[in-house]
Amino acid sequence: MRCIALFILSALALAAPARAQPVEVDVELVLMVDVSRSMSPREMEIQRRGYADALRSDEVVDAIGSGLIGQVAVTFIEWAGAHSQNTIIDWRLLRTRADAEAFADDLRIGVGRALRRTSISGALAHGSASLAGNGYAGLRRVIDISGDGPNNTGPLVTDARDAVVGSGIVVNGLPLMTQEGTGSRWHLADLDLYYEACVIGGPGAFVIPVTDWDDFAGAVRRKLVLELVGRDPMIVPAQFEGYETPSYDCLAGEKMWRRSFGRDNFR
């Protein structure tokens, strides 16, 4: 009986399907896009259109195939509060112009509604979880986060950033400083410095500020090329020898919330 049992176990082991190996790519890229309540419907539509147009551009298509492996994996996620993240396009392999254009076409299908609060920390944690077990093995892993305000709910942004960067993920930032949909009490005039000090991190991390919506598509195109090609950016590098992160109050958003509503909300 013991021999029969061993034989059956051996047969089952041989019959079990082999676990699929992750697909190798040059970069695994998470596009985290702000749809918090401070974003106007027009701004949300501009964001979708800007990413779609960038993905169709010759510069981005060339960047997709320019790496050592010649293909990348990308997902597009919209975020707001600590538990408000919505995957618009799940992980997809991009290798050709047709792949990039199909991704862009899917981005133009509908635009969701704005959601409450701004949790950059929640977005970072969600992006990191999305990278885990996504079926790809990238030479680089990057979370690209855009937003028009500071963290004001969920875990502290620096804690989330440090945890993500500590796991080998680079965080880049696209601070939206246009003020169109943001009330004055939520506005940070130097949001780019907040992102530089409190949000981005990892080797070669960078910030590209957007101060006018007319510049958004160009900023996204430039950012995607930098992230896909993996070249050292020339804009606000986060870490290099001799560089010092600017001093900034990384609780600025939480303090704004407390002043407006008379209570803490650090979690």
N, C-alpha and C positions, 0 to 999 in steps of 0.2 A: 504493500500500500504506500509505503514511504517513497519508493522508487517511482510509483505512478504519479504521486503528488508532485515530486520534483520534476518529472517529465512534463506535467501539465503546466507548471509554473514557467518552465523554460520555454515551452511552446508559446505561452501567452506573451512572454517577454519578447520573443522573436516577432510575434504578430503585431505587437503594439506599434502604432505609427511613430516614426521618428519626429522629435520635436523640431519644428521649423526654425531654421537659423535666421537671425535678424538680417534684414537687407542692409548692405553697407551703402552709406551715403556720405557726401562731403560735409553736410550740416543738417542737423535736425532743428528746424526753426519754428518756434511758437509765436504767432502774431496775436498779441493780446491788445484789444481795441476797446477804448472807453466808451460806454453808453450810459454813464451815470446821468442823473436827473438834470445836472447842469449843462448837458449837451442838448442843443436844440435839434429838432427833426432835420433841419437843413444841414447842420454839422454832421449828423450821423450819416446822411446820404452822401455828403462830400467825402467822408472817410471811406465808405464802401467804394465809391467811384474812383477815389484816389488810388486805393490799393489795386483795383481792377486795371486801371490804366497803366500803373507801374508794371504790373505783371505782364502786360502786353508789349511793353517797350523793348526795343532791340537791346538796350543796355542790360536789362534784367534777364532776358532770354539768353544772352551771351554769357552772363554770369552763372546761370544755372548749370551750363555745360562746361564751364571753364576749370572746374576743380580736378583733383587727382582721380576721383571716381567718375565724375561727370553726371551726377544726379544728386538731388536734394529731397528732403522730406519736409513738408510744410503743413501746419494746421492753422485755422483762423478762428479765434475765440473772442466773443464780446463779453465785457465784464462791467460790474458796478459794485454792489455791496459785497460783504464778506462771503456770502453764500450765493451770490448772483453771477454765475458764469454760464455762458451759452455757447456751445460749440457750433459754429455756423458751417464750417467745412472741416471734417475730421481729417486725420493724417492721410496725406496723399503724396505719392511719388511724382516728382517733376523732373523730366529729363529733356523734353523737346518743347518747341514753341506750341505745339498742339496741347501738350499737358498744361502749360502756363495759361493758355487762352481758355481752356476748359475750366480751370480754377477761377479765372477772372469772370467768366460767364456766370458761374454759380454764385459769385459774390453779389452780382447785380440782381439776384432774385429776391425781392422784398427787402425791407429794412424794418428791424424790430422797434419796439418802443423803448423809451428811456426808463431806467430803473433807479431805485433809490440808493443813495450813499456812494462813497468812494473808498474802496478797500484795495489799495495797491498790494498790500500784504496778502490778501485773499487771492488776488490775481496771480501773484508770484507762486503761491503755494499750489494753486490749481494748474498753472503752467508746468511746474515741476512734476506734479503727479501725472500730467498728460504725457510727459516725456518718458516716464517709467513704463516699460513694457509695451511701447508703441509698435514694436515689430521692426524697428530700425536701429542701426548702429552707426552713429555719425562720428566723423573725425572731430567735429565740434558740436556742442549743444548750446542753443541760444534762445533766450526769451526776449522778445522785443515788445516793450510795453509803451503804449501811448496813453495820455491822460491830460485833462485840463485842470487838475487840482491835486492837492496833497491828500495823503491817506487820512481818513477821519473815522474809520471804524475797523474792527478786526484787530488782529495782533499788530504789534509795532512793526512799522515798515522795515526798520533796520534789522530786526530779528529775522524777518522773513527773507530779506535780501542776503544776510550773512549765511543763512541755512542753504539757500539756493546756490550761492556762489561757492560755498564750502563743498557742495556735491559735484563741482566741476562744470557748472552751467554759467555761461556769460549772460549778463543782463544789460541790454541797451535801452535807451529811453528816447521817446519822441514827445516832449512836453508841448502841449497845445496852449499857446499864450495869446489867443485871438480875442478873448473876452466876449464873444458874441452871445453865448448862452449862459455865461457865468454871472451870477449876482455879485455885487461888489463885496459882500461880506465873505464870499468864498474865494475871492481872487488873490493870488499870490503874484505880485509883479515880477518876482525873480524865480518863477517856477523852474526855470532851467537850472538854477543853482541848487534848488531843492532836489531835483532829480540827480544832479551830479553828486551831491553829498549823501543822499539818503536812499536812492533807488538803484542806481546802476552799480555794476561791479564785475570783476573778473578780468582776465588779460585782454587788453585792447578794447574794453567797453567804452561806449561813447554816448553822447547826447547830441541830438539835432533838434533845436527849438523851431517851432512853427509860430510865427507872429502874425501871419496873414493867410487866410484860407486859400488865396490864389497861389500861394507857395507850397501848399500841402502835397500835391501830386509829385512835384519835383523833389521835395524832401523825402517822401516815401521811396521814390525811385533811387535816390542816392543812398539811402539807408539800406535798402535791400541789396544793392550791389556790394556795399561794404560787408554786409553780413554773409552773403552767398559766396563771395570771392575769398573772404577772410583776410583781406589786406589790412594793414594797420591804418586806422582812420586818422584824419588830420583834424578832427573836431573834438575838443574836450576829452582827451583820453583819460580814462579813470585810473589806470594803474601803469606806471612806468618808473624806472629808477629815479629817485629824487623828487617825484611828484607828491604833493600833499593835498589830500581831499579838503575842499573848502569847508570852513566852519559854518554850520547851519543848524537851526533848531528843528530836528526831525519830528517833533511833536506839534509842528505848526498847525496842521490840519485838525488834530484832536483838540487843540486849544481854541481854534476858531469855533468848533462845534460846542465846546463848553461855554464860550462867551455868548453864543447865540441861544442856547437852550438851557444853560444853567446847570449842566451835569456833565460828569466825565463819561467818556465812552471809549476807553482804551482797549476794550475787548469786544 
